[in-house]
């Protein structure tokens, strides 16, 4: 495996995880379109961010334990499938398919973790 491939397998799931968390967090902003008081809107915003909090915790753990990243993102997809009632194809692609892909990249990184971490820690 080349150094570029090792670097790709190390950084891609981490960067994609951060981007996906930001993407999911955007949906929490819909609470500010209502007529509730600002405090109820802020509380609703914080509650709507619960999936993002869970993904952030998963990312923090997965940064060192890659299999946990695979479990977190594939688990997120399974959880979302259980909640979604006949989702639109775009929802399937973005909120179910994308985390599965991220989880699979975490899994591949875990499988090759010894090779990847060994080369990233060596000075060249």
KOLVO-275185 format. One record per residue: chain; residue in one letter; x, y, z of N, C-alpha, C, O in turn; residue number from 1. Coordinates in nm, 4 decimals. Layout:
KOLVO-275185
[node A; a; [X; Y; Z]; [X; Y; Z]; [X; Y; Z]; [X; Y; Z]; NUM]
...
END
This chain:
KOLVO-275185
[node A; x; [0.0843; -0.1160; 0.0000]; [0.0000; 0.0000; 0.0000]; [0.0906; 0.1247; 0.0000]; [0.1868; 0.1328; 0.0763]; 1]
[node A; x; [0.0584; 0.2192; -0.0852]; [0.1410; 0.3396; -0.0948]; [0.1118; 0.4342; 0.0226]; [0.0112; 0.4204; 0.0922]; 2]
[node A; x; [0.2010; 0.5287; 0.0419]; [0.1827; 0.6267; 0.1488]; [0.0565; 0.7092; 0.1264]; [-0.0130; 0.7433; 0.2221]; 3]
[node A; x; [0.0265; 0.7413; 0.0019]; [-0.0938; 0.8189; -0.0299]; [-0.2201; 0.7404; 0.0058]; [-0.3155; 0.7976; 0.0585]; 4]
[node A; x; [-0.2213; 0.6113; -0.0221]; [-0.3369; 0.5282; 0.0124]; [-0.3536; 0.5185; 0.1636]; [-0.4654; 0.5232; 0.2148]; 5]
[node A; x; [-0.2425; 0.5051; 0.2341]; [-0.2496; 0.4975; 0.3802]; [-0.3021; 0.6285; 0.4383]; [-0.3857; 0.6283; 0.5287]; 6]
[node A; x; [-0.2531; 0.7382; 0.3864]; [-0.2987; 0.8684; 0.4328]; [-0.4472; 0.8880; 0.4006]; [-0.5228; 0.9416; 0.4816]; 7]
[node A; x; [-0.4873; 0.8440; 0.2816]; [-0.6275; 0.8520; 0.2415]; [-0.7151; 0.7723; 0.3373]; [-0.8182; 0.8220; 0.3824]; 8]
[node A; x; [-0.6754; 0.6492; 0.3690]; [-0.7542; 0.5650; 0.4589]; [-0.7561; 0.6176; 0.6011]; [-0.8498; 0.5903; 0.6762]; 9]
[node A; x; [-0.6544; 0.6922; 0.6388]; [-0.6523; 0.7495; 0.7731]; [-0.7411; 0.8734; 0.7821]; [-0.8224; 0.8852; 0.8738]; 10]
[node A; x; [-0.7258; 0.9660; 0.6868]; [-0.7922; 1.0948; 0.6988]; [-0.9335; 1.0995; 0.6410]; [-1.0167; 1.1752; 0.6910]; 11]
[node A; x; [-0.9625; 1.0229; 0.5397]; [-1.0936; 1.0312; 0.4742]; [-1.2104; 1.0056; 0.5687]; [-1.3037; 1.0859; 0.5701]; 12]
[node A; x; [-1.2108; 0.8986; 0.6476]; [-1.3280; 0.8803; 0.7342]; [-1.3409; 0.9902; 0.8389]; [-1.4523; 1.0253; 0.8777]; 13]
[node A; x; [-1.2310; 1.0442; 0.8844]; [-1.2353; 1.1504; 0.9846]; [-1.2928; 1.2792; 0.9257]; [-1.3789; 1.3429; 0.9864]; 14]
[node A; x; [-1.2452; 1.3167; 0.8083]; [-1.2947; 1.4381; 0.7438]; [-1.4406; 1.4211; 0.7021]; [-1.5222; 1.5104; 0.7249]; 15]
[node A; x; [-1.4740; 1.3080; 0.6415]; [-1.6128; 1.2827; 0.6017]; [-1.7051; 1.2798; 0.7228]; [-1.8192; 1.3252; 0.7144]; 16]
[node A; x; [-1.6577; 1.2273; 0.8346]; [-1.7387; 1.2250; 0.9563]; [-1.7693; 1.3666; 1.0032]; [-1.8833; 1.3973; 1.0383]; 17]
[node A; x; [-1.6694; 1.4519; 1.0038]; [-1.6903; 1.5910; 1.0451]; [-1.7891; 1.6602; 0.9508]; [-1.8798; 1.7300; 0.9959]; 18]
[node A; x; [-1.7715; 1.6410; 0.8216]; [-1.8628; 1.7022; 0.7245]; [-2.0049; 1.6490; 0.7395]; [-2.1010; 1.7251; 0.7284]; 19]
[node A; x; [-2.0189; 1.5186; 0.7648]; [-2.1524; 1.4609; 0.7823]; [-2.2183; 1.5142; 0.9091]; [-2.3385; 1.5409; 0.9096]; 20]
[node A; x; [-2.1413; 1.5301; 1.0161]; [-2.1971; 1.5850; 1.1398]; [-2.2463; 1.7285; 1.1161]; [-2.3537; 1.7661; 1.1630]; 21]
[node A; x; [-2.1683; 1.8069; 1.0443]; [-2.2120; 1.9434; 1.0113]; [-2.3390; 1.9420; 0.9264]; [-2.4293; 2.0229; 0.9474]; 22]
[node A; x; [-2.3452; 1.8500; 0.8308]; [-2.4631; 1.8367; 0.7449]; [-2.5868; 1.8016; 0.8262]; [-2.6920; 1.8629; 0.8082]; 23]
[node A; x; [-2.5755; 1.7043; 0.9150]; [-2.6894; 1.6634; 0.9978]; [-2.7303; 1.7767; 1.0916]; [-2.8488; 1.7946; 1.1195]; 24]
[node A; x; [-2.6332; 1.8526; 1.1400]; [-2.6621; 1.9620; 1.2329]; [-2.7425; 2.0741; 1.1676]; [-2.8174; 2.1444; 1.2354]; 25]
[node A; x; [-2.7275; 2.0907; 1.0388]; [-2.8023; 2.1962; 0.9682]; [-2.9529; 2.1763; 0.9836]; [-3.0277; 2.2739; 0.9893]; 26]
[node A; x; [-2.9979; 2.0513; 0.9904]; [-3.1412; 2.0246; 1.0009]; [-3.2003; 2.0734; 1.1328]; [-3.3216; 2.0919; 1.1425]; 27]
[node A; x; [-3.1173; 2.0946; 1.2336]; [-3.1664; 2.1446; 1.3618]; [-3.2092; 2.2905; 1.3534]; [-3.2825; 2.3390; 1.4396]; 28]
[node A; x; [-3.1639; 2.3600; 1.2507]; [-3.1969; 2.5020; 1.2374]; [-3.3438; 2.5267; 1.2044]; [-3.3898; 2.6406; 1.2130]; 29]
[node A; x; [-3.4185; 2.4230; 1.1669]; [-3.5586; 2.4416; 1.1304]; [-3.6445; 2.4857; 1.2486]; [-3.7553; 2.5352; 1.2276]; 30]
[node A; x; [-3.5972; 2.4693; 1.3715]; [-3.6772; 2.5100; 1.4872]; [-3.6894; 2.6619; 1.4975]; [-3.7786; 2.7114; 1.5665]; 31]
[node A; x; [-3.6036; 2.7355; 1.4316]; [-3.6085; 2.8810; 1.4404]; [-3.7086; 2.9427; 1.3436]; [-3.7163; 3.0651; 1.3334]; 32]
[node A; x; [-3.7844; 2.8620; 1.2734]; [-3.8841; 2.9158; 1.1807]; [-4.0224; 2.9259; 1.2440]; [-4.1166; 2.9720; 1.1795]; 33]
[node A; x; [-4.0355; 2.8835; 1.3686]; [-4.1653; 2.8840; 1.4352]; [-4.1967; 3.0149; 1.5036]; [-4.1246; 3.1136; 1.4890]; 34]
[node A; x; [-4.3059; 3.0143; 1.5791]; [-4.3508; 3.1337; 1.6500]; [-4.3321; 3.1189; 1.8011]; [-4.3861; 3.1978; 1.8787]; 35]
[node A; x; [-4.2566; 3.0193; 1.8417]; [-4.2307; 2.9970; 1.9839]; [-4.1386; 3.1055; 2.0387]; [-4.0785; 3.1824; 1.9636]; 36]
[node A; x; [-4.1290; 3.1096; 2.1721]; [-4.0365; 3.2037; 2.2339]; [-3.8937; 3.1618; 2.2010]; [-3.8686; 3.0474; 2.1629]; 37]
[node A; x; [-3.8016; 3.2547; 2.2159]; [-3.6620; 3.2262; 2.1812]; [-3.6069; 3.1140; 2.2678]; [-3.5272; 3.0331; 2.2204]; 38]
[node A; x; [-3.6485; 3.1076; 2.3949]; [-3.5968; 3.0033; 2.4845]; [-3.6469; 2.8655; 2.4437]; [-3.5723; 2.7679; 2.4513]; 39]
[node A; x; [-3.7717; 2.8564; 2.4006]; [-3.8245; 2.7289; 2.3509]; [-3.7564; 2.6895; 2.2204]; [-3.7324; 2.5713; 2.1956]; 40]
[node A; x; [-3.7254; 2.7883; 2.1371]; [-3.6557; 2.7593; 2.0125]; [-3.5135; 2.7104; 2.0393]; [-3.4668; 2.6170; 1.9742]; 41]
[node A; x; [-3.4449; 2.7726; 2.1342]; [-3.3098; 2.7286; 2.1689]; [-3.3132; 2.5881; 2.2271]; [-3.2295; 2.5047; 2.1925]; 42]
[node A; x; [-3.4087; 2.5610; 2.3149]; [-3.4230; 2.4266; 2.3710]; [-3.4521; 2.3249; 2.2606]; [-3.3946; 2.2161; 2.2595]; 43]
[node A; x; [-3.5409; 2.3601; 2.1684]; [-3.5698; 2.2723; 2.0555]; [-3.4472; 2.2488; 1.9686]; [-3.4249; 2.1378; 1.9204]; 44]
[node A; x; [-3.3684; 2.3529; 1.9490]; [-3.2442; 2.3421; 1.8718]; [-3.1481; 2.2441; 1.9384]; [-3.0914; 2.1572; 1.8721]; 45]
[node A; x; [-3.1301; 2.2582; 2.0691]; [-3.0398; 2.1684; 2.1415]; [-3.0895; 2.0235; 2.1380]; [-3.0094; 1.9304; 2.1294]; 46]
[node A; x; [-3.2199; 2.0050; 2.1446]; [-3.2771; 1.8701; 2.1375]; [-3.2593; 1.8122; 1.9974]; [-3.2282; 1.6940; 1.9824]; 47]
[node A; x; [-3.2789; 1.8947; 1.8955]; [-3.2623; 1.8476; 1.7577]; [-3.1165; 1.8131; 1.7253]; [-3.0897; 1.7432; 1.6276]; 48]
[node A; x; [-3.0236; 1.8612; 1.8059]; [-2.8823; 1.8304; 1.7846]; [-2.8378; 1.6994; 1.8512]; [-2.7202; 1.6639; 1.8432]; 49]
[node A; x; [-2.9280; 1.6282; 1.9155]; [-2.8906; 1.5030; 1.9840]; [-2.8224; 1.4040; 1.8895]; [-2.7208; 1.3465; 1.9285]; 50]
[node A; x; [-2.8720; 1.3804; 1.7677]; [-2.7978; 1.2904; 1.6777]; [-2.6560; 1.3411; 1.6486]; [-2.5632; 1.2613; 1.6365]; 51]
[node A; x; [-2.6392; 1.4717; 1.6375]; [-2.5055; 1.5273; 1.6142]; [-2.4154; 1.5036; 1.7349]; [-2.2977; 1.4714; 1.7192]; 52]
[node A; x; [-2.4706; 1.5196; 1.8558]; [-2.3913; 1.4923; 1.9756]; [-2.3435; 1.3474; 1.9762]; [-2.2275; 1.3193; 2.0061]; 53]
[node A; x; [-2.4344; 1.2559; 1.9427]; [-2.3983; 1.1137; 1.9407]; [-2.2890; 1.0868; 1.8366]; [-2.1955; 1.0110; 1.8623]; 54]
[node A; x; [-2.3015; 1.1489; 1.7199]; [-2.2002; 1.1300; 1.6161]; [-2.0667; 1.1923; 1.6554]; [-1.9613; 1.1392; 1.6203]; 55]
[node A; x; [-2.0696; 1.3033; 1.7270]; [-1.9446; 1.3653; 1.7740]; [-1.8757; 1.2735; 1.8741]; [-1.7546; 1.2529; 1.8664]; 56]
[node A; x; [-1.9514; 1.2188; 1.9670]; [-1.8932; 1.1251; 2.0635]; [-1.8368; 1.0038; 1.9905]; [-1.7272; 0.9573; 2.0218]; 57]
[node A; x; [-1.9122; 0.9525; 1.8925]; [-1.8630; 0.8403; 1.8125]; [-1.7347; 0.8737; 1.7393]; [-1.6444; 0.7903; 1.7314]; 58]
[node A; x; [-1.7252; 0.9946; 1.6855]; [-1.6046; 1.0371; 1.6149]; [-1.4854; 1.0476; 1.7096]; [-1.3746; 1.0067; 1.6749]; 59]
[node A; x; [-1.5076; 1.1018; 1.8279]; [-1.3988; 1.1144; 1.9252]; [-1.3425; 0.9769; 1.9605]; [-1.2209; 0.9590; 1.9675]; 60]
[node A; x; [-1.4305; 0.8807; 1.9823]; [-1.3846; 0.7449; 2.0145]; [-1.3209; 0.6798; 1.8922]; [-1.2175; 0.6139; 1.9027]; 61]
[node A; x; [-1.3833; 0.6987; 1.7766]; [-1.3361; 0.6341; 1.6533]; [-1.2020; 0.6890; 1.6064]; [-1.1322; 0.6229; 1.5296]; 62]
[node A; x; [-1.1653; 0.8070; 1.6505]; [-1.0380; 0.8648; 1.6079]; [-0.9230; 0.7699; 1.6404]; [-0.8253; 0.7623; 1.5658]; 63]
[node A; x; [-0.9349; 0.6975; 1.7521]; [-0.8327; 0.6008; 1.7921]; [-0.8762; 0.4557; 1.7718]; [-0.7926; 0.3682; 1.7493]; 64]
[node A; x; [-1.0060; 0.4304; 1.7797]; [-1.0596; 0.2941; 1.7701]; [-1.1491; 0.2893; 1.6466]; [-1.2698; 0.3114; 1.6558]; 65]
[node A; x; [-1.0891; 0.2604; 1.5310]; [-1.1583; 0.2735; 1.4030]; [-1.2838; 0.1869; 1.3910]; [-1.3805; 0.2282; 1.3270]; 66]
[node A; x; [-1.2841; 0.0682; 1.4510]; [-1.4024; -0.0172; 1.4396]; [-1.5235; 0.0503; 1.5019]; [-1.6366; 0.0237; 1.4612]; 67]
[node A; x; [-1.5019; 0.1372; 1.5999]; [-1.6130; 0.2084; 1.6623]; [-1.6748; 0.3083; 1.5642]; [-1.7951; 0.3338; 1.5690]; 68]
[node A; x; [-1.5935; 0.3641; 1.4763]; [-1.6465; 0.4522; 1.3729]; [-1.7364; 0.3770; 1.2767]; [-1.8421; 0.4262; 1.2371]; 69]
[node A; x; [-1.6934; 0.2570; 1.2395]; [-1.7772; 0.1739; 1.1521]; [-1.9098; 0.1426; 1.2216]; [-2.0164; 0.1524; 1.1610]; 70]
[node A; x; [-1.9021; 0.1054; 1.3475]; [-2.0232; 0.0740; 1.4245]; [-2.1124; 0.1975; 1.4377]; [-2.2343; 0.1872; 1.4237]; 71]
[node A; x; [-2.0540; 0.3122; 1.4640]; [-2.1305; 0.4357; 1.4829]; [-2.2067; 0.4745; 1.3563]; [-2.3267; 0.5014; 1.3616]; 72]
[node A; x; [-2.1376; 0.4775; 1.2437]; [-2.2019; 0.5280; 1.1218]; [-2.2971; 0.4271; 1.0588]; [-2.4022; 0.4658; 1.0076]; 73]
[node A; x; [-2.2632; 0.3012; 1.0615]; [-2.3572; 0.2005; 1.0114]; [-2.4760; 0.1911; 1.1062]; [-2.5899; 0.1740; 1.0625]; 74]
[node A; x; [-2.4492; 0.2024; 1.2361]; [-2.5578; 0.2048; 1.3348]; [-2.6497; 0.3244; 1.3169]; [-2.7709; 0.3128; 1.3348]; 75]
[node A; x; [-2.5930; 0.4395; 1.2816]; [-2.6753; 0.5577; 1.2545]; [-2.7705; 0.5305; 1.1392]; [-2.8876; 0.5683; 1.1443]; 76]
[node A; x; [-2.7203; 0.4648; 1.0352]; [-2.8055; 0.4332; 0.9197]; [-2.9184; 0.3393; 0.9587]; [-3.0332; 0.3592; 0.9188]; 77]
[node A; x; [-2.8862; 0.2379; 1.0358]; [-2.9896; 0.1425; 1.0807]; [-3.0926; 0.2149; 1.1672]; [-3.2128; 0.1933; 1.1523]; 78]
[node A; x; [-3.0454; 0.3007; 1.2575]; [-3.1363; 0.3776; 1.3427]; [-3.2275; 0.4658; 1.2578]; [-3.3479; 0.4726; 1.2825]; 79]
[node A; x; [-3.1710; 0.5330; 1.1584]; [-3.2511; 0.6224; 1.0750]; [-3.3516; 0.5441; 0.9909]; [-3.4644; 0.5892; 0.9711]; 80]
[node A; x; [-3.3114; 0.4280; 0.9418]; [-3.4049; 0.3442; 0.8657]; [-3.5236; 0.3060; 0.9528]; [-3.6373; 0.3028; 0.9059]; 81]
[node A; x; [-3.4968; 0.2772; 1.0800]; [-3.6058; 0.2378; 1.1697]; [-3.7027; 0.3526; 1.1951]; [-3.8196; 0.3288; 1.2255]; 82]
[node A; x; [-3.6559; 0.4767; 1.1830]; [-3.7427; 0.5924; 1.2053]; [-3.8133; 0.6407; 1.0789]; [-3.9263; 0.6890; 1.0852]; 83]
[node A; x; [-3.7476; 0.6279; 0.9658]; [-3.8007; 0.6832; 0.8408]; [-3.9162; 0.5978; 0.7896]; [-3.9098; 0.4749; 0.7888]; 84]
[node A; x; [-4.0201; 0.6654; 0.7478]; [-4.1365; 0.5979; 0.6922]; [-4.1423; 0.6295; 0.5436]; [-4.1823; 0.7395; 0.5053]; 85]
[node A; x; [-4.1030; 0.5349; 0.4597]; [-4.0979; 0.5506; 0.3151]; [-4.0209; 0.6765; 0.2754]; [-4.0779; 0.7696; 0.2186]; 86]
[node A; x; [-3.8915; 0.6787; 0.3058]; [-3.8136; 0.7999; 0.2759]; [-3.7954; 0.8209; 0.1255]; [-3.7944; 0.7260; 0.0470]; 87]
[node A; x; [-3.7812; 0.9458; 0.0889]; [-3.7531; 0.9846; -0.0481]; [-3.6139; 0.9337; -0.0866]; [-3.5304; 0.9124; 0.0013]; 88]
[node A; x; [-3.5876; 0.9140; -0.2148]; [-3.4591; 0.8590; -0.2584]; [-3.3427; 0.9466; -0.2154]; [-3.2337; 0.8959; -0.1887]; 89]
[node A; x; [-3.3644; 1.0786; -0.2082]; [-3.2555; 1.1673; -0.1656]; [-3.2216; 1.1464; -0.0181]; [-3.1053; 1.1556; 0.0212]; 90]
[node A; x; [-3.3222; 1.1185; 0.0623]; [-3.2999; 1.0890; 0.2038]; [-3.2237; 0.9580; 0.2179]; [-3.1326; 0.9463; 0.2998]; 91]
[node A; x; [-3.2618; 0.8608; 0.1377]; [-3.1916; 0.7320; 0.1411]; [-3.0451; 0.7525; 0.1040]; [-2.9557; 0.6974; 0.1681]; 92]
[node A; x; [-3.0217; 0.8308; 0.0018]; [-2.8853; 0.8544; -0.0438]; [-2.8023; 0.9294; 0.0600]; [-2.6894; 0.8898; 0.0890]; 93]
[node A; x; [-2.8566; 1.0365; 0.1157]; [-2.7789; 1.1236; 0.2035]; [-2.7751; 1.0790; 0.3494]; [-2.6688; 1.0821; 0.4114]; 94]
[node A; x; [-2.8873; 1.0380; 0.4046]; [-2.8933; 1.0080; 0.5474]; [-2.8846; 0.8597; 0.5801]; [-2.8744; 0.8225; 0.6970]; 95]
[node A; x; [-2.8886; 0.7756; 0.4788]; [-2.8724; 0.6318; 0.5013]; [-2.7491; 0.5813; 0.4271]; [-2.6655; 0.5126; 0.4859]; 96]
[node A; x; [-2.7370; 0.6143; 0.2998]; [-2.6253; 0.5652; 0.2188]; [-2.4917; 0.6264; 0.2546]; [-2.3912; 0.5558; 0.2633]; 97]
[node A; x; [-2.4894; 0.7573; 0.2754]; [-2.3636; 0.8255; 0.3065]; [-2.3004; 0.7757; 0.4370]; [-2.1801; 0.7498; 0.4391]; 98]
[node A; x; [-2.3771; 0.7614; 0.5460]; [-2.3133; 0.7074; 0.6663]; [-2.2676; 0.5624; 0.6516]; [-2.1714; 0.5212; 0.7164]; 99]
[node A; x; [-2.3350; 0.4854; 0.5678]; [-2.2886; 0.3483; 0.5435]; [-2.1532; 0.3522; 0.4736]; [-2.0627; 0.2766; 0.5091]; 100]
[node A; x; [-2.1391; 0.4391; 0.3755]; [-2.0102; 0.4524; 0.3057]; [-1.9017; 0.4974; 0.4038]; [-1.7914; 0.4428; 0.4038]; 101]
[node A; x; [-1.9330; 0.5968; 0.4870]; [-1.8357; 0.6436; 0.5860]; [-1.8001; 0.5304; 0.6819]; [-1.6831; 0.5119; 0.7153]; 102]
[node A; x; [-1.8991; 0.4555; 0.7256]; [-1.8740; 0.3418; 0.8141]; [-1.7866; 0.2361; 0.7492]; [-1.7004; 0.1778; 0.8149]; 103]
[node A; x; [-1.8081; 0.2112; 0.6214]; [-1.7248; 0.1126; 0.5508]; [-1.5802; 0.1612; 0.5365]; [-1.4867; 0.0815; 0.5434]; 104]
[node A; x; [-1.5626; 0.2917; 0.5167]; [-1.4259; 0.3448; 0.5106]; [-1.3588; 0.3319; 0.6475]; [-1.2405; 0.2988; 0.6555]; 105]
[node A; x; [-1.4338; 0.3579; 0.7551]; [-1.3799; 0.3351; 0.8897]; [-1.3394; 0.1885; 0.9060]; [-1.2348; 0.1584; 0.9636]; 106]
[node A; x; [-1.4231; 0.0977; 0.8549]; [-1.3958; -0.0456; 0.8673]; [-1.2685; -0.0848; 0.7932]; [-1.1866; -0.1603; 0.8457]; 107]
[node A; x; [-1.2518; -0.0342; 0.6723]; [-1.1300; -0.0634; 0.5957]; [-1.0084; -0.0058; 0.6679]; [-0.9030; -0.0693; 0.6726]; 108]
[node A; x; [-1.0226; 0.1135; 0.7240]; [-0.9135; 0.1716; 0.8012]; [-0.8783; 0.0874; 0.9229]; [-0.7615; 0.0767; 0.9604]; 109]
[node A; x; [-0.9801; 0.0275; 0.9844]; [-0.9552; -0.0598; 1.0998]; [-0.8842; -0.1876; 1.0566]; [-0.7939; -0.2348; 1.1257]; 110]
[node A; x; [-0.9241; -0.2433; 0.9438]; [-0.8617; -0.3666; 0.8946]; [-0.7137; -0.3440; 0.8671]; [-0.6317; -0.4310; 0.8965]; 111]
[node A; x; [-0.6786; -0.2301; 0.8119]; [-0.5391; -0.1992; 0.7784]; [-0.4726; -0.1075; 0.8818]; [-0.3730; -0.0423; 0.8505]; 112]
[node A; x; [-0.5250; -0.1016; 1.0022]; [-0.4785; -0.0060; 1.1023]; [-0.3311; -0.0200; 1.1368]; [-0.2628; 0.0808; 1.1545]; 113]
[node A; x; [-0.2807; -0.1417; 1.1468]; [-0.1399; -0.1605; 1.1824]; [-0.0481; -0.1023; 1.0748]; [0.0502; -0.0346; 1.1049]; 114]
[node A; x; [-0.0817; -0.1297; 0.9510]; [-0.0011; -0.0802; 0.8400]; [-0.0105; 0.0727; 0.8285]; [0.0893; 0.1405; 0.8044]; 115]
[node A; x; [-0.1317; 0.1248; 0.8462]; [-0.1531; 0.2690; 0.8330]; [-0.0843; 0.3443; 0.9460]; [-0.0087; 0.4382; 0.9215]; 116]
[node A; x; [-0.1099; 0.3040; 1.0673]; [-0.0528; 0.3755; 1.1821]; [0.0994; 0.3601; 1.1894]; [0.1696; 0.4521; 1.2313]; 117]
[node A; x; [0.1486; 0.2458; 1.1491]; [0.2936; 0.2270; 1.1492]; [0.3639; 0.3227; 1.0550]; [0.4711; 0.3745; 1.0862]; 118]
[node A; x; [0.3030; 0.3459; 0.9392]; [0.3683; 0.4348; 0.8410]; [0.3457; 0.5814; 0.8736]; [0.4293; 0.6652; 0.8398]; 119]
[node A; x; [0.2347; 0.6145; 0.9386]; [0.2094; 0.7544; 0.9713]; [0.2934; 0.8019; 1.0894]; [0.3185; 0.9216; 1.1031]; 120]
[node A; x; [0.3369; 0.7095; 1.1745]; [0.4181; 0.7458; 1.2907]; [0.5670; 0.7503; 1.2620]; [0.6440; 0.8024; 1.3427]; 121]
[node A; x; [0.6086; 0.6965; 1.1480]; [0.7508; 0.6929; 1.1130]; [0.7911; 0.8236; 1.0448]; [0.7236; 0.8690; 0.9524]; 122]
[node A; x; [0.9005; 0.8837; 1.0901]; [0.9514; 0.9991; 1.0158]; [1.0178; 0.9538; 0.8881]; [1.0821; 0.8489; 0.8848]; 123]
[node A; x; [1.0027; 1.0319; 0.7831]; [1.0604; 0.9925; 0.6542]; [1.1835; 1.0701; 0.6231]; [1.2447; 1.0494; 0.5183]; 124]
END
